[in-house]
């Protein structure tokens, strides 16, 4: 991979990471609830999911999913259902006024480290928009005359490094507001805002269409 191709992908990676999506919403929600350090587990899960869809797209499976109406519909429905479920769970999450009284960060869901990693991984891995985007974008940066594995490794490392940076930035920005989000009312509003956004994103996935030709 030439330097100018990598630089172009590097810029594209920043644009992709900075664009709002389920991963950014989840990161900001957990940044408010758990702080930056504990949200790192959520971000690690997001990167696992991101690596999955990049490798799936790079290996050509993503193109097959998009070419098959039935397979793509299954992925789309699973992704939409998961985000709607996640949003509904966040919307209905209980708040504990005792935590606020002690000055502790809000923890409406009390998720363990493993649960935060899993939630992050599923959020990205079940997002059909990610697969569609990767299938459309990756071929533009891959030289068919060079070994595919090495190129995918470079693209994967670049994507994850950029996304980790951006997601921690989102978590840090959200955590700055935690001092104003300690009351039960504020945390209830937080849960409903982020829950509503996640449910809206889940519903929007139903409108995602296949690429006609890959």
NORJORA-V987890 format. One record per pair of residues at least 24 apart in sequence whose ideal C-beta (glycine too) atoms are under 7 Angstrom apart, sorted by the first residue. I is the first residue (numbers start at 1). J is the second residue. Records with the same first field share a line. If there is no record, write none. Layout:
BEGIN
I->J / J
END
This chain:
BEGIN
1->143 / 146 / 151 / 154
5->141
6->154
8->141
9->141 / 155 / 158
10->158
12->137
13->158 / 159 / 162
14->162
17->162 / 163 / 166
18->166
22->83 / 123 / 127 / 198 / 201
23->123 / 124 / 167
24->170
25->194 / 197 / 198
26->119 / 120 / 123
27->167 / 170 / 171
28->170 / 174
29->90 / 194
30->116 / 171
31->170 / 171 / 172 / 174 / 175
32->106 / 174 / 175 / 177 / 178 / 181 / 190
33->105 / 106 / 107 / 108
34->105 / 107
35->105 / 175 / 178
36->168 / 171 / 172 / 175
39->171
41->113 / 116 / 117
42->116 / 119 / 120
43->120 / 164 / 167 / 168 / 171
44->117 / 120
45->116 / 117 / 118 / 119 / 120 / 121
46->120 / 123 / 124 / 167
47->160 / 163 / 164
48->121
49->120 / 121 / 122 / 123 / 124 / 125
50->124 / 159 / 160 / 163
51->156 / 160
52->125
53->124 / 125 / 130 / 131 / 134
54->134 / 155 / 156 / 159
55->152 / 156
56->131
57->131 / 134 / 135 / 138
58->138 / 152
62->131 / 134 / 135
63->135 / 214
65->131
66->132 / 135 / 210 / 211 / 214
67->214
69->210
72->128 / 210
75->128 / 131
76->128 / 205 / 206 / 208
78->126
79->126 / 127 / 128 / 205
80->202 / 203 / 205 / 206
82->122 / 126
83->198 / 201 / 202 / 205
84->199 / 202 / 203
86->198
87->195 / 196 / 198 / 199 / 202
88->195 / 199
90->191 / 194 / 195 / 198
91->191 / 192 / 195 / 196
93->191
95->184 / 187 / 188
97->184
100->182 / 183 / 184
105->178
106->178 / 181 / 182 / 187
108->187 / 191
128->205 / 208
129->205 / 208
132->208 / 211
135->211 / 214
136->211
END
